[in-house]
Structures are given as structure tokens and as C-alpha cells.
Amino acid sequence: MMKNTSPDGLLLHQEALLLALNDEEGTPEFGVSYSFAMAGAILAELFLNDRVTLIQPKKNKLLNPVNTAPLGDPVLDDALARIAAARRRATPGTWVSKLAGSGKLKHAVAAGLVQRGILHADEGKILLIFKRKIYPERDPGPERRLVARLRDAIFGESNNVDPRTIILLSLAHSTGLMKTVFEKKRL
């Protein structure tokens, strides 16, 4: 059972994908490392839900599973199973790279948003020849509220910003998502 989610019931990796996608085209904005944002968000969710912790047997801090009970989200449950099944413990950075390198991560995260009616799964073409899955926005409400939450955390006067928003801001800043949200969308 998930400890908490966003006010719209979204998980961090779902929010990261919403920020990365062009609303009309349903493709990731150019020049952002959205897969790394989603992978970092997955690890953050596992930390927030007490499924993993850090151990430091020697020099580096390593990710260690402490509770392998499923959380009910296929993306999180798959990542947790992979971490638990690994022969050797690895650093969080190594796991971010492994998870981000999965060619199916975007589609797995998008599937949850499609199921909720926030995105629409469709097929687009590159150079009129190659087919690809695209995810145009169907319900703009959750993303608008997410961007408003981020804007309030950055520009608002409150000193009490929830940890999920801080994590998402950090991931968005380090992966280039902030410029797509605040510059291109002119919010």
C-alpha cells in the first residue's frame, strides 16, 4: 500500500513524464533527460515507501531492499523486484542508469496515465515511415495543478513545501525539465 501520492493521486515518475511530454504531440520535449527523471523518481518513491534504504559496507553507499512487498504500481513493483533480485548491491546512480536505460520505461509509466484518462495512447510516424507510440494529453488538469504546485514552491512565500514537491523539483532541475515547463509553456 502506497504511503502517499500527489494531490491528484499521481506518483513521482508519472508527474515527471507529464512534465516531459509535449501536450499536443505526445512526445518528449527535445533536450531533456526525462528517462533519468523518471528513474530517479522511481527510486524516490521506493525510499518514501520504506522499500529501500542505503547501506555503506565500504566506500560507496549502496541501495538495499528492506521490504519487497508490492506497492500496487507495476513500474515500482518491477523496479523493486529488479533491485531485490540483483546479485550485487549497487549505488543509487547505477540503478538510475539501469532503470532509465530500459527502453520500455516511458511506455510503462504512460500506461498508468492512459488508464487514468490523463493521456491518450496513439501511434505517430517519423519521416512518414517509422511508427512510434505517442501519448497526447487528454486531461490537462493534473499537469496544470502540478505546474502550479511547482511554481508555488519556487516563487511562493510558503516555507512549508512537501517532500514530494521538493524531490520532483530537484529531479526536474537536474534533468532539464524545468526549462520546458517554465520557458516553453510560458506559465
DOZAKOL-923986 format. One record per residue (C-alpha): x, z negated, y; residue in three letters. Coordinates in steps of 0.1 Angstrom, whole numbers. Last residue first. Layout:
N
+-------+-------+-------+------+
!    c1 !    c3 !    c2 ! type !
+-------+-------+-------+------+
!     X !     Z !     Y !  Ala !
...
+-------+-------+-------+------+
This chain:
187
+-------+-------+-------+------+
!    c1 !    c3 !    c2 ! type !
+-------+-------+-------+------+
!    34 !   173 !   296 !  Leu !
!    52 !   205 !   303 !  Arg !
!    49 !   218 !   267 !  Lys !
!    82 !   234 !   268 !  Lys !
!   100 !   206 !   286 !  Glu !
!    86 !   173 !   274 !  Phe !
!    79 !   180 !   237 !  Val !
!   104 !   207 !   230 !  Thr !
!   131 !   188 !   249 !  Lys !
!   123 !   156 !   229 !  Met !
!   126 !   173 !   195 !  Leu !
!   163 !   178 !   199 !  Gly !
!   173 !   160 !   167 !  Thr !
!   188 !   128 !   183 !  Ser !
!   161 !   124 !   208 !  His !
!   132 !   129 !   184 !  Ala !
!   148 !   104 !   159 !  Leu !
!   152 !    78 !   186 !  Ser !
!   118 !    83 !   200 !  Leu !
!   103 !    81 !   165 !  Leu !
!   121 !    49 !   158 !  Ile !
!   110 !    34 !   191 !  Ile !
!    74 !    45 !   185 !  Thr !
!    74 !    28 !   151 !  Arg !
!    89 !    -4 !   165 !  Pro !
!    60 !    -9 !   190 !  Asp !
!    69 !    -9 !   227 !  Val !
!    65 !   -42 !   245 !  Asn !
!    84 !   -38 !   278 !  Asn !
!    55 !   -20 !   294 !  Ser !
!    61 !    -1 !   326 !  Glu !
!    55 !    34 !   313 !  Gly !
!    80 !    62 !   315 !  Phe !
!    96 !    62 !   281 !  Ile !
!    71 !    43 !   260 !  Ala !
!    42 !    58 !   279 !  Asp !
!    55 !    93 !   274 !  Arg !
!    59 !    86 !   237 !  Leu !
!    23 !    73 !   234 !  Arg !
!    10 !   103 !   254 !  Ala !
!    29 !   126 !   231 !  Val !
!    13 !   109 !   200 !  Leu !
!   -22 !   110 !   216 !  Arg !
!   -18 !   147 !   223 !  Arg !
!    -5 !   152 !   187 !  Glu !
!   -34 !   134 !   172 !  Pro !
!   -60 !   153 !   193 !  Gly !
!   -48 !   188 !   188 !  Pro !
!   -70 !   194 !   157 !  Asp !
!   -64 !   228 !   141 !  Arg !
!   -27 !   233 !   148 !  Glu !
!   -10 !   263 !   133 !  Pro !
!     9 !   257 !   100 !  Tyr !
!    28 !   287 !    88 !  Ile !
!    38 !   297 !    53 !  Lys !
!    61 !   327 !    50 !  Arg !
!    58 !   364 !    40 !  Lys !
!    86 !   389 !    45 !  Phe !
!    78 !   424 !    56 !  Ile !
!    62 !   426 !    91 !  Leu !
!    96 !   416 !   105 !  Leu !
!    87 !   380 !    95 !  Ile !
!    51 !   376 !    83 !  Lys !
!    27 !   348 !    85 !  Gly !
!     6 !   330 !    60 !  Glu !
!   -18 !   302 !    68 !  Asp !
!   -22 !   264 !    63 !  Ala !
!   -42 !   248 !    91 !  His !
!   -30 !   216 !   107 !  Leu !
!   -49 !   184 !   117 !  Ile !
!   -76 !   187 !    91 !  Gly !
!   -65 !   156 !    71 !  Arg !
!   -55 !   177 !    41 !  Gln !
!   -36 !   201 !    63 !  Val !
!   -16 !   171 !    77 !  Leu !
!    -8 !   159 !    42 !  Gly !
!     2 !   194 !    32 !  Ala !
!    25 !   197 !    62 !  Ala !
!    48 !   170 !    49 !  Val !
!    52 !   188 !    16 !  Ala !
!    56 !   222 !    32 !  His !
!    83 !   209 !    56 !  Lys !
!   101 !   191 !    28 !  Leu !
!   101 !   221 !     4 !  Lys !
!   136 !   235 !    11 !  Gly !
!   151 !   201 !     4 !  Ser !
!   181 !   199 !    27 !  Gly !
!   165 !   173 !    49 !  Ala !
!   161 !   149 !    19 !  Leu !
!   198 !   153 !     9 !  Lys !
!   211 !   151 !    45 !  Ser !
!   190 !   120 !    53 !  Val !
!   202 !   105 !    20 !  Trp !
!   238 !   110 !    28 !  Thr !
!   233 !    95 !    63 !  Gly !
!   216 !    65 !    47 !  Pro !
!   247 !    59 !    27 !  Thr !
!   247 !    65 !   -11 !  Ala !
!   241 !    44 !   -42 !  Arg !
!   252 !    60 !   -74 !  Arg !
!   233 !    74 !  -104 !  Arg !
!   203 !    82 !   -83 !  Ala !
!   170 !    74 !   -99 !  Ala !
!   159 !    48 !   -73 !  Ala !
!   167 !    71 !   -44 !  Ile !
!   149 !   100 !   -60 !  Arg !
!   119 !    79 !   -68 !  Ala !
!   118 !    66 !   -32 !  Leu !
!   119 !   102 !   -18 !  Ala !
!    91 !   113 !   -41 !  Asp !
!    70 !    83 !   -32 !  Asp !
!    75 !    89 !     5 !  Leu !
!    65 !   126 !     3 !  Val !
!    36 !   119 !   -21 !  Pro !
!    21 !    92 !     1 !  Asp !
!     5 !    64 !   -19 !  Gly !
!    32 !    38 !   -13 !  Leu !
!    45 !    38 !   -49 !  Pro !
!    61 !     6 !   -63 !  Ala !
!    99 !    11 !   -63 !  Thr !
!   107 !   -22 !   -46 !  Asn !
!   143 !   -31 !   -38 !  Val !
!   159 !     4 !   -36 !  Pro !
!   194 !     3 !   -22 !  Asn !
!   208 !    24 !     6 !  Leu !
!   245 !    19 !    11 !  Leu !
!   265 !     4 !    39 !  Lys !
!   301 !    16 !    38 !  Asn !
!   334 !    -4 !    33 !  Lys !
!   328 !   -23 !     1 !  Lys !
!   296 !   -37 !   -15 !  Pro !
!   276 !   -33 !    17 !  Gln !
!   239 !   -33 !     9 !  Ile !
!   211 !   -18 !    30 !  Leu !
!   175 !   -21 !    21 !  Thr !
!   148 !     0 !     5 !  Val !
!   111 !    -4 !    -3 !  Arg !
!   103 !   -30 !    23 !  Asp !
!    76 !    -9 !    40 !  Asn !
!    94 !    -6 !    73 !  Leu !
!   126 !     4 !    54 !  Phe !
!   108 !    31 !    34 !  Leu !
!    91 !    44 !    65 !  Glu !
!   125 !    46 !    83 !  Ala !
!   139 !    65 !    53 !  Leu !
!   111 !    90 !    56 !  Ile !
!   115 !    92 !    94 !  Ala !
!   152 !   101 !    89 !  Gly !
!   142 !   129 !    66 !  Ala !
!   115 !   141 !    91 !  Met !
!   140 !   141 !   120 !  Ala !
!   166 !   158 !    98 !  Phe !
!   141 !   185 !    89 !  Ser !
!   132 !   189 !   126 !  Tyr !
!   168 !   198 !   137 !  Ser !
!   155 !   216 !   168 !  Val !
!   168 !   249 !   182 !  Gly !
!   138 !   270 !   179 !  Phe !
!   104 !   253 !   176 !  Glu !
!    91 !   250 !   141 !  Pro !
!    63 !   275 !   131 !  Thr !
!    26 !   270 !   134 !  Gly !
!    23 !   299 !   159 !  Glu !
!    -4 !   282 !   181 !  Glu !
!     9 !   246 !   181 !  Asp !
!    46 !   253 !   179 !  Asn !
!    57 !   228 !   153 !  Leu !
!    84 !   202 !   159 !  Ala !
!    63 !   174 !   174 !  Leu !
!    37 !   176 !   146 !  Leu !
!    66 !   176 !   121 !  Leu !
!    80 !   143 !   136 !  Ala !
!    45 !   128 !   135 !  Glu !
!    41 !   136 !    98 !  Gln !
!    75 !   121 !    91 !  His !
!    65 !    89 !   110 !  Leu !
!    33 !    84 !    91 !  Leu !
!    -1 !    91 !   106 !  Leu !
!   -31 !    68 !   107 !  Gly !
!   -41 !    79 !   142 !  Asp !
!   -29 !    46 !   157 !  Pro !
!     3 !    52 !   139 !  Ser !
!     9 !    36 !   105 !  Thr !
!    12 !     2 !    90 !  Asn !
!    21 !   -17 !    59 !  Lys !
!    14 !    10 !    34 !  Met !
!     0 !     0 !     0 !  Met !
+-------+-------+-------+------+
